[in-house]
Amino acid sequence: MAEHESTAIDTDHIERQTAPQQSYTMRDVGIGIVVAIVGMAIVFGVPVLTHL
């Protein structure tokens, strides 16, 4: 096998998109806000309720 040959898979033909390159819909933003609110309610609500 020559030194310049590689056994790695040729991935040059695969088009790759990552999240920052894709546009967000208002539905995606809304789901993110709901998840954030539920998370904050759990993080702050559980300790408050356990100390009552």
C-alpha positions as CSV (number, residue, x, y, z in Angstrom):
1,M,0.0,0.0,0.0
2,A,1.4,3.4,-0.9
3,E,2.0,6.0,1.7
4,H,-0.6,8.4,0.2
5,E,-3.4,5.9,0.2
6,S,-6.0,6.0,2.9
7,T,-8.4,3.4,4.2
8,A,-10.8,6.1,5.6
9,I,-14.2,6.5,4.0
10,D,-14.4,9.3,1.5
11,T,-16.9,11.7,3.0
12,D,-16.3,14.6,0.6
13,H,-19.6,13.9,-1.2
14,I,-21.8,14.0,1.9
15,E,-23.5,17.4,2.4
16,R,-23.4,18.3,6.1
17,Q,-25.7,20.8,7.8
18,T,-25.4,21.6,11.5
19,A,-28.0,23.4,13.6
20,P,-26.6,26.9,13.5
21,Q,-26.7,26.8,9.7
22,Q,-30.4,25.9,9.6
23,S,-33.2,28.3,10.1
24,Y,-35.5,28.1,13.1
25,T,-39.2,28.1,12.7
26,M,-41.5,29.9,15.2
27,R,-42.7,26.4,16.2
28,D,-39.1,25.4,17.2
29,V,-38.7,28.6,19.2
30,G,-42.1,28.1,21.0
31,I,-41.1,24.5,21.9
32,G,-37.8,25.8,23.3
33,I,-39.5,28.4,25.4
34,V,-42.0,25.9,26.8
35,V,-39.1,23.5,27.6
36,A,-37.2,26.3,29.3
37,I,-40.2,27.3,31.4
38,V,-40.9,23.7,32.5
39,G,-37.3,23.3,33.4
40,M,-37.2,26.5,35.5
41,A,-40.4,25.5,37.2
42,I,-38.9,22.2,38.2
43,V,-35.6,23.7,39.3
44,F,-37.1,26.4,41.4
45,G,-40.5,24.9,42.3
46,V,-39.4,21.6,43.8
47,P,-37.1,23.2,46.4
48,V,-39.8,25.8,47.3
49,L,-42.4,23.1,47.7
50,T,-40.2,20.8,49.8
51,H,-39.4,23.6,52.3
52,L,-43.1,24.4,53.0
